[in-house]
């Protein structure tokens, strides 16, 4: 799949929608979490889409794949922060499960994109 701009990529658009939800949810966290869990959760969610965008701008195959792997790692970090937020009762089980499932699906979609890039790279060899 070729996308003219990073913001045309469905995985980036999904990540942006999830980031918006993260910002909305973290508005309700206690203020003492401003420089801790709020910051960490927003940073990791932002990093997901930043790395997807970076992959679009990477010229070399290995660089594209590397930053997509980083995006997957940031998804796992975000999911971990969400579980902590649920454990501390900053979000309820339903919201935690919804966001966890959506991030898990985004990770699978990134995997599919990586496989697509790999197959195109193999066809060029």
C-alpha positions as CSV (number, residue, x, y, z in Angstrom):
1,X,0.0,0.0,0.0
2,X,1.3,3.4,-0.9
3,X,0.1,6.5,0.9
4,X,1.0,10.0,-0.4
5,X,1.0,11.4,3.1
6,X,1.4,9.8,6.5
7,X,-2.0,11.2,7.6
8,X,-3.7,9.2,4.8
9,X,-2.6,5.9,6.4
10,X,-5.4,4.1,8.2
11,X,-3.2,3.0,11.0
12,X,-2.1,6.6,11.6
13,X,-5.8,7.8,11.6
14,X,-6.7,5.0,14.0
15,X,-3.8,6.0,16.3
16,X,-4.9,9.6,16.2
17,X,-8.5,8.7,17.2
18,X,-7.1,6.7,20.1
19,X,-4.8,9.5,21.1
20,X,-7.9,11.8,21.3
21,X,-9.6,9.3,23.6
22,X,-6.5,9.1,25.8
23,X,-6.4,12.9,26.1
24,X,-10.1,12.9,27.0
25,X,-9.8,10.1,29.6
26,X,-6.7,11.6,31.3
27,X,-8.4,14.9,31.8
28,X,-10.3,13.2,34.7
29,X,-7.2,11.8,36.4
30,X,-6.1,13.3,39.7
31,X,-3.8,16.3,39.4
32,X,-1.0,14.6,41.3
33,X,-0.7,12.3,38.2
34,X,0.0,15.3,35.9
35,X,3.7,14.6,35.7
36,X,3.5,10.9,36.1
37,X,0.8,8.6,34.7
38,X,-1.0,11.4,32.6
39,X,2.3,12.4,31.0
40,X,3.5,8.8,30.4
41,X,0.2,7.7,28.9
42,X,-0.1,10.7,26.6
43,X,3.6,10.5,25.6
44,X,3.4,6.8,24.7
45,X,0.1,7.3,22.8
46,X,1.6,10.2,20.9
47,X,4.7,8.2,20.1
48,X,2.6,5.5,18.4
49,X,1.4,7.9,15.7
50,X,4.8,9.7,15.5
51,X,6.5,6.5,14.7
52,X,3.9,5.5,12.1
53,X,4.4,8.9,10.5
54,X,8.2,8.5,10.7
55,X,7.9,5.1,8.9
56,X,6.1,6.8,6.0
57,X,9.0,9.3,5.7
58,X,11.7,6.7,5.9
59,X,13.4,5.9,2.6
60,X,15.1,2.6,3.5
61,X,13.2,-0.6,4.1
62,X,14.9,-1.4,7.4
63,X,14.2,2.0,8.8
64,X,10.5,1.7,7.9
65,X,10.3,-1.6,9.7
66,X,12.4,-0.4,12.7
67,X,10.1,2.5,13.5
68,X,7.0,0.4,13.0
69,X,8.4,-2.0,15.6
70,X,8.9,0.9,17.9
71,X,5.3,1.9,17.4
72,X,4.2,-1.6,18.4
73,X,6.3,-1.3,21.5
74,X,4.7,2.1,22.3
75,X,1.3,0.4,21.9
76,X,2.2,-2.2,24.6
77,X,3.5,0.6,26.9
78,X,0.2,2.5,26.4
79,X,-1.8,-0.7,27.2
80,X,0.3,-1.2,30.4
81,X,-0.4,2.4,31.5
82,X,-4.1,1.9,30.9
83,X,-4.1,-1.2,33.1
84,X,-2.4,0.8,35.8
85,X,-5.0,3.6,35.5
86,X,-7.8,1.0,35.8
87,X,-6.1,-0.6,38.9
88,X,-5.9,2.8,40.5
89,X,-9.6,3.3,39.6
90,X,-8.9,6.4,37.4
91,X,-10.8,4.6,34.6
92,X,-13.4,1.9,34.8
93,X,-13.1,-1.7,33.6
94,X,-15.3,-1.0,30.5
95,X,-13.2,2.0,29.3
96,X,-10.0,0.1,30.0
97,X,-11.1,-3.0,28.0
98,X,-12.4,-0.8,25.2
99,X,-9.1,1.1,24.8
100,X,-7.1,-2.1,25.3
101,X,-9.0,-3.9,22.5
102,X,-8.6,-0.9,20.2
103,X,-4.9,-0.7,20.8
104,X,-4.5,-4.4,20.4
105,X,-6.3,-4.2,17.0
106,X,-4.0,-1.3,16.0
107,X,-1.0,-3.5,16.8
108,X,-2.4,-6.2,14.6
109,X,-3.0,-3.7,11.8
110,X,0.6,-2.5,12.1
111,X,1.7,-6.1,11.8
112,X,-0.3,-6.4,8.6
113,X,1.3,-3.3,7.3
114,X,4.8,-4.6,8.1
115,X,3.9,-7.9,6.3
116,X,2.8,-5.9,3.3
117,X,6.1,-3.9,3.3
118,X,8.0,-7.2,3.7
119,X,6.3,-8.8,0.8
120,X,6.9,-5.8,-1.5
121,X,10.5,-5.8,-0.4
122,X,10.9,-9.5,-1.2
123,X,9.4,-9.1,-4.6
124,X,12.0,-6.5,-5.5
125,X,14.9,-8.8,-4.6
